[in-house]
Amino acid sequence: MTHHTDLAAAGAGVSEALNRIRRRLPQPVMSLTTLVMVTMGSVGFVVLTAAAAGSEPIVAAPLQQGAGTTRVYYIAADEVDWDYAPSAVNQITGQPFGETENVFVERGANRIGKVYRKSLYREYTDGTFRTPKAPDARWQHLGMLGPIIHAEVGDTIEVRFKNNTRFPASIHPHGVRYAKDAEGTPYNDGTSGPAKADDAVAPGGTFTYRWSVPERAGPGPHDGSSVVWMYHGHIDEVADTNAGLVGALVVTRRGSARSDGSPADVDREFVIYMSVVDENATPYLDHNIQTFTGRPPTVKTDDEEFVESNLMHAINGFVYGNLPGLEMRPGQRVRWYVISLGTEVDLHGPHWHGQTGLFMGIRTDMIELMPGSMNVLDMVPDEPGIWLMHCHTNDHILAGMQALFRVAQ
């Protein structure tokens, strides 16, 4: 099976482009040691590092302008008090929470319970960031995930980002093509000045990320019409993703997309994010203790039972069947994008009851998932009813990594 991954590839015509730009370089240039092609849509930039001591990277003018669509998204990182089980009921059993569930959801003198302050990506209508985008029933199931970003091969994605949280925040994408000034990740990468502005957006600050969608970001020869990538916070990736800064980015094959970038041969898209969210590892732990426990001074953050209580075995930020919106009809072409982040405990086996699907050309009703996985399963549901979808890891079942999906008659 062939699937595109995050590997840079030299474009056609590199030698010609190099020769054109070499003629524009200041003289003398001893040698050229690095050539990186970066595209914006079909716009190319060549970054050259001269070997002369103290020399700076030289960024050439655009090579060409492509004809793809520029898709603009207004996304903020917002602080939200998130409820992992808003119904206060185990929707899988239909019963009130009992002893097993209350390990994770019960609030007490030294327990936080089921509501936590988090940082979440949320979509807005424009660059003023005053009006959140109106809810769309298709995406109700996203829960704590950020808005789904759609694009077609050949497009450019422009994310106008605002950080409404109290901590620095960023957006780092997988799969798409980006220059060093749009990576959303701070590390010792040899860049400086304006090329560092994307790394960490200060509280209250804004930044525009621009990513191109070349062929290598889209479906491979054995993929369906679309593939899924993730985007997430990456200043402190562990803290950022546990805090909730995670979303999905879907790329459709060129010529196979609707006007909004979604695949034209799919009737319903669902994004499933399975993760044991470690609320002990977020920057909001102290806030959550002070706000939601009954007696904050009695909390011992190194107590094993306290630590366990904050491991939320969630699907899209919901536990024990509280995930809403997984609705479809018999005969619809349904595409499931299934992703995960986490630790060595995040070895998941998503399983759908009552239906089967195609995963990498194999007929199955479950797939394997591990941290960083980005998988696609295609389903045509045929049996109506309310069905269970859950992780097949035993400990995760007990801790609530279960949901219900409905195939309406």
Secondary structure, DSSP 8 states (H G I E B T S, - for coil): -----S-----TTHHHHHHHHHTTS-S----EEEEEEEEETTEEEEEEEE-STT---EE----------EEEEEEEEEEEEEES-TTSEETTTTEE--HHHHHHH--BTTB--SEEEEEEEEEESSTT--SB----GGGGGGTTS---EEEETT-EEEEEEEE-SSS-B--EESSSB--GGGS---SSSS--GGGGTTT-B-TT-EEEEEEE--GGGS--TTS-SEEEEEEE--SSHHHHHHHT-EEEEEEE-TT-B-TTSSBTT-SEEEEEEEEEEEGGGSTTHHHHHHHHSS-GGG--TT-HHHHHHTEEEEETTB-TT-----EE-TT--EEEEEEE--STT--B-EEESS--EEETTEEESB--B-TT-EEEEEE---S-EEEEEEE--HHHHHTT-EEEEEE--
